[in-house]
Amino acid sequence: MLALGWLAYCAFGMAVGSLAPLVSPIMHDLGLSSARMGLVLGVWQLVYVFTAVPLGVAVDRLGVRRAVALALVVITLSLLLRAAATSFWTLFASVALFGVGGPVVSIGVPKIVAEWFPPRQRGHAAGLYTTAPTIGGVVVLATAAGVLLRLVGSWRLVMLVFAAAGVGALLLWTLCYRDPPAPGGSGLRKAPAARVRGRWLLLLRERNMRLLLVLAVGTFVVNHGLNAWQPTYLEEAGFHLAAAGRWTAVGTLCGLLTALVVPGLSRPGARRMALVVLLLAAALGLTGMTVLSGAPLLAAAWVTAMARAPVLPLMMLLLMEQPGIGARHFGLGAGLLFAAAEVGGFGGPALLGVVRDAAGGLAPSMLGMAAVSLLMIAAVVRVRDAAPAAADSPPARG
């Protein structure tokens, strides 16, 4: 089941990364400014803010199997509509549609881990599923501009290729995935709306939950800002379009190593320290990207990628261990987390586009994201990092 979730999340990652390596030809074709392109790159994250909580509850009620199948339909449709875009607004709307399908995958796949794996095995499982969107993004970065664009001759046809990958993931998921025999994922299926609202209000009273929401915003400012604009930043630094995509892909592959290893090694009680070290490394890497050039600049970018890759899975593990969530209510908790996170997910790409127009380049934004990484440490050190609580224990107030 985890392998099928991995494929669904890989298709998600391909859709997320499909625009970044093609920013220049898309802007030229549609006549977009950097600020407008930044809005396009960030709009699906803005939609996430409003859809993540209700869709998280929907995952709990419908079950992972049906919910993710519907999400893959929406994601594929988003890619098809991008290929047909003729203006800023049509491209904006097609990317916004992804925000209706994406949350279900990013909530549903971790829920597979919560449902199918005992607490001691979740770290390794989380590391494995985290590689899926990363590999999807690597495939896009490595092939979109350097291979597919040359092969098919149009960025629109490249979108159709990625849409075909989404169709393949949908078929495999529909044919093969089965919900677990235990009723762990059905806890909200018959719960009245008032009871659901009461539970998320109780969760928000938890100090750990509030701190995780703050961390989620900062994490997504950095992650989505870099995912959207790093190839363009490398172009500014003197790399041509195809090389910028390839070198960004190499850094993303380096991040796979830490995403696989760090969550599995970070047991309860050690995850807070792991997050501090990762955030410090990310800040140093981002600072290096602004003062270095050539190969050293690439090395700094790769350090940044390796540092930020394990942050989200570590946060999801802390969320799974939050009292009152467990597998039964994981969709609700993850929905709250992603609703907050995508405020940063939208703001990162959009602000970087505005800064680029105003400053004539992206270097100031790199320093800004380094500062965000350092500020996040103040929240991390206050997180309670203890042994997993019982999945259905009521949340304690704090």
N, C-alpha and C positions, 0 to 999 in steps of 0.2 A: 504493500500500500504506500509505503514511503517513496518507493521508486516512481509510482504514478504521480504522487504529489510533487516529486522532484521535476517531472516532465511538465506538469502544469505551471509550476513556478518558473521553469526555464522559459516557457512561452511568454509568461508575464515579463520576465527580464528582457526578452527580445523586443517586446512592445515598448517597454520603458525606454530602452536605449536606441530605438530605431531612428530617432530624429537627430541625436547629438552629433554623429559623424557626418551628417548631411546638412548641417546648419547653413553653411555657405551657399550651396546650390539652391536650397529651399528659399533662403532670403533673396537671392538673386532672381529666382523664377517668379516669386510672388511679390517682390518689391517691398520687403519688410525691413524695418529698422531693427537694431539690436534690442531696443526696449520692447517692441512688439513680439519679437521672436522669444524674448525672455518670458513674456506672458503666455505664449503658446507652450513653451517648455514646462511652465509651472502650473498650468490651469488644471490638469488632472489631479494634482495634489490639493488644490483649492477645493475641488469637488469632494475629494476624500474627507475633508473636514466635516462635511455635512452628511456624508453617506456611511462613514465607517461604523458609527454606533448602531444605527438601524440595521445595517447589513451584517454586523457582528451578531446581533440578536437573531437575524434571519438564519445565519449559519447554525446557531444552536438549535433553532426550531426545525429547519428543513433537514439538517444533517449535512455532513461534508459532501457526500456523493452528489446530491441534487444541486446544492448551492454552487459548487465549483464548476459543474457542467454548464450551468447557466452563465457563470462568470466568463468561461472560455468563449462562449458564443458572443458575449458583449465585447470582449477584447479583440476577437477576430473582426467583428464589425467595425470597431474603431480603426483598425489598420486599413481595412478596405476603404473607408471614408476618407482617410488621410490621402490615399492614392488619388482620390477624385477631387481633392480640394483645389479651389481656384482663387482663393482670396484669404486674407487674414482671418475673417470670420468663419469661413467654412473649415479652415484648418484648426482654428481655435475650438470649434464645436466638436470636431472629430476627435481631437485629443481629450477634450473634456469628458466625452463619453467613456473613455477608459476609466475615469474615476468612479463609474457605476459598477464596473466589473472587477477592477483591480483589488479593491479592499477584500472581496470575498476570497481571492486566492491568497493574499498575504495574511489573512486571518485563518482560512481553512487549512492551509498546509501546516502551520504550527499546531493547529488543533489535532491533526493526525498524530503528531508526536505526543500530545497530552493524552490522547485516547488509547494509543497502541503501545506506549512505552512506559515502564516503571520509572520513578524519579531518578534512579541511579544511572539509567541508560539514556536519559533525555539529552544530556550534554553532547554526546556523540551524535545522536540523531539530529539535534539542532544544528550542529556543525555541518552535517551532510546536506540538509535541506537548504541551508544558507548558500551553499555553492551553486544552487540551481539558477537563481536570477543573475548571479555573477557570471556564470558560464554563458547564459543567454546574452548578457551584455557584451561579453568578450567576443562571441560569435558575430554579433552586430558590428562591433568596433573593428574587428579584423577583416570583415568581408564587405561591409556596406559601401565604403568609398573606394577601397583598393581593388575589389574583385567584382562585386555585383553591379556597381554603378558603371564600370567599364564594360561589363558583359551585356547588360540590358539597356544601357544608355540613358536611363531616366530614373530620378529618385522615386517617381511614382511607381514604377515597376518594381523597384526594390521593396517598397511597402507591400506589394502584392506577394512577393516571395515570403516575407515574414508572416503575412496573413495565412499563407499555405501551411507554414509551420504550426500556427495556432489551430488550424483545422485538424492536423495530424494529432496534436496533443488532445484535442476534444474527442476524437474517435477512440483513442486508446483509453482515455479516462472513462468514457461512457461504457465501453465494452468490458473493462477489467476491474474497476474499483468497486469494493464492497465496504459498507459501514461495519464497524466492529460489532461482535455479538453482544457485548455488554452495553447497557443503556446509558453509557457515560455522556454521550452527546445529546441526550434528549431532555435534559433537566428543565429547559425553558419552554418545551414544546406546548405545554398546556398551562403555563403560568400566565395569569392575567397581566395586562400592561402595567397596572399600578404596582404589582409585585416586582416587575422588572425595573421600573423606575426607582423603587425603593432600594433595590440591590445596588444599582450603580451610584446612587447617592451615598450609600454606606461605604462603597469602595472609595469614593472621592474624599471621605473623611479620614481614610488611612494615610498616614504620612508617607509611607513608601510609594503608594499609588501616585500621590501628588508629585513626589520627586521624580518618579519614572516619567510622568507627563512632561516635566521640564526637560529632562534628559532627551526625551523623544523629539521635542522641538529642535533643540540644538543639534542633535545627531542628523536630522533630516535637512537642516539648513546646509550643513557641510556636505553630506552625501549627495543630495540632489543638486546642489549648486555645482559640485565638481562633476557629477555624472553628465550634467547638461552642457557645461562650458569648458571642461578640461581640454577636449580636442581643439577647440577654438583658441584657448590660451596657448597651447603648444604651437599652433599656427602663428600666433603673435610673436612667439619666441624664435621663429625662423624655420619650423618644420613644415613641410608641405602637407596638404590635406590628408592623403592616404597614410603618410608616415605618422601624422598626429594620431589618427585612429588606431594604427597598429601599436604604437608605443603606449597609448592609454590602455589598450587591451593587455599588453604585457604586465603593466602595473596591476590590472584587475586580476590577472592570473596569479600574481604574487600574493594578492589578498586572499586567494583561495586557500593558501597554505595556513595562514593564521586563522581563517574562518573555520577550517577543519580541525585544527589542533587546539586552539585556545579554549573554546567552550567545553571540549571534553576534558581538558586538564583542570579547568577552573571549577572546583567543587564548591558546594555551599560553604560560605565563610571566606572564600578566597576571591569571589567575583568582583567585589568592590575594589580591591587592590589591582586586579587585572584591568579594570576600566580606567583607573587613574593612570597606569602606565601607558595604556593605549592612547588616551587623550593627550598625554604629554608628547608622545611620539608623533601624533597627528599634527599638533601645533608646531613642532620643530620641522616636520616635513613641509608644511604649508609655508612657513617662513623661508625655508631654503628655496622653495620654488620662486620666490620673489627676488632673490639675490644671486641666484646661480644661473648658468646657461649651459647649453649643450648637454653632454652626458651627465654632469652633476645635477642639472635640473631634473633630468629623467629619474635619476636615483632618488632625489627628494620626493618626486611624485610617487614613486613606487613605495617608499617608506610610508607616505601618507595613506596609500591604498591598503597596505598591510595593516596599518594601525586602525583604520576605520572599519575594516571588514568584519571583525568579530563583535563590534559594539552592539549592533542590533540583536544578534542571537543571545548575547549575555543578558540584555534587557528582557528578552522574551522568557528566558529561564527564570529570572527574578520574578516576572509576572506570573508564571505558572506556579511558583511557590508562594505567591501572595495568598494569605488566608481568605477563604471565601470564594476563590476562583476555581482552581483545579481544572480538570477536563470538562466538567459539566457546564461551567460558566465562562470558559475561556474565550468564547466568541465575544461576549459582552465586554470582558476586560480588555481584550485586544482591540476591540472597536474603539473604546475610550482612548487607548494608547495611540492608535493610528489617527484618530480624529485630531488629537493634539499635535502629533508628529507632522501631519501634512500642512499645518500652519507654516512650519519651517520648510516643508517640502515645496510649497508654493512660493514662499518668500525668498528662498535661496536662489533659484533660477531667475525669478523676476527681478530681484534686487541686483544681481550680477549683471543683468542686461542693462538696467538703468545706469549702474556705475560705469559700465563700458562706454555707453553713449556720453556720459558726463566727463569721464576722465580720459577717454581715448584708449583705454586698455583695461585688462582684468587684474593687474597686479595689486591694486588696493584691496580688491575683494579677497585675494588670497590672505592678506594680512588680517582682514576682518574675520575670516573663518578661523584663522589661527587663534584670534582672541576669543571667539565663541568656544573653541575647544578647551581653552584654559578656564573660562568661566564655568563650563560644565563640571569641572572637577569639584567646585564648591558644592554642587548638588550631590555628586557621587559620594563624597565623604560622609554625608548624612544618611545615606541609604542603609537600612538594616539588612544585613546579609547573613541569614541564619539557615538552619536545616529546614527542608520542606515541611510545611504544615499539612495536616490532613486536607484532602481536596475539598471536602464539604464543610469544613469548619467555618463558623460565622466570622465575618471580619471584625477584628478588634478595633476600637477607636483609638486614634493617636494623633 
